[in-house]
C-alpha cells in the first residue's frame, strides 16, 4: 500500500510540474522520474534522483540556448522588435513552421514529380 501511495504522489508531482511550465525538463520532473527508476533498479533512489536532476537541468539549458538562437535570428529578420527572447523564439517558430526543440522546419522534404518518358 505504501508503494502505491508513493507512486501516486510522484505521478501527481510530475503532472503538476509538467503543466505548470512551458519549458521542457527541470530538476523536479526528471529527478522524480530518476528516483522511481533508481528505486526499481535496486534501491538506488537517491542516485537516480540526482542523475535525473542533472539531466533535467541539461535539457532545460539546451532548450534555452536554442530559444536564444532563434530570438537572434528573429531580431535579424525584424530589426527593432521588442519582447523577451522566449516571445521572439515563439514568433520565429510560428513564422518558420518549426517546433520548440528543433531549428529546422517541420514540413517534410518535397520530392519532384516523376518525369515521364520524353520522346525525341
N, C-alpha and C positions, 0 to 999 in steps of 0.2 A: 504494500500500500504506500509506503514511504517513497519508493521509486516512482510510482505513478504520479504522486503529488509533486515531486521534484521535477519530473519531466514536463508536467503541465505548467509549472512555474517558469521553467526555462523557455518553453514554447511561447508563453504569454509575453515574457520579456523580449524575446526575439521578434515577435509580431509587432509589439509596440514600437521598438526601435526601428523596425523596417518601415513602418508607416509614418513615423514622426519626422523623418528627414528625407530630403531628395537625393542626397549623395549616397553612393554605394559604400559598403564596408563600414568600418568603425570597430573600435575595440570591443564594445559591448556585444554587438551581434556576432562577430567572428569568434570572440572569446567564449561566448555561451556555447556555440556550436563546437568549438575546440574542446571545451570541458566535457561535453557529452561524449564526443568521440574518444577523448582520452580515457574517460571512465569505462566506456565499452571495451576499449583496447586493453584493459587490465589494470585499472586503478590509477591511471596517470591523469587525473582530472586537472590538477594544477598545471602540469606541464602542457597539457592540451589547451588550457585556457590561455596560457602565456603565448604559445605558438599561434593560436587563433587571434589574439590581440595584436601581435606583431603583423600578422598577415592582413588584418583589417586596416591597420594604420597605413601599411604599404599600398593597399588598394585605393584608399582614400587619397593618399599622396599622388598616385598616378592619375586619378580622376581629376584632381585639382590642377595638376600640371598640364593635362590636356585641355582643360577648360581655359586656362590662361593662354595657351597657344591659339585656341580658337578665337578668344577675345582679341588677341593681337591681329589675327587675320581679319577679323571683323572691323577693327579700327583702321586697317589699311584700305578696306573697301568703302568704309563710311567715316571719313575724317571728321572729327569734331563731335562724334556721337557720345552721349552721356549714359551712365549706368555702371553697375558693378560688372566685374569680369564674368560672373555667373549669368547675368542678364544678357551680356553680349555673346557668350558661348551658346546660350539657348537660341538667340536670334540667328546666329551662324548655323546652328543645327536646322532651324526652320528653313532658312534660305537655301541651304545646300543639300537638303534631304539626308542629313546624317543623323545618327543617334548618339546620345551621350556614351562615351567609351570608344567611339570609332571616329577616325578622321576622314575616312573615305565615304562616299555616298552609298546609300542602301540599295540603289537601283541595280539590278543585275546587268551584266555586260550584254549589250545587244550584239547579235550576230547578223551578219549580212545575209540577205535572202539568197538562196542558191540560184546560181545563174543556169539558165537552160543552155542547150547545145546551140551554139551560134553557127549559122550556115554562112559560108563564104561564097 
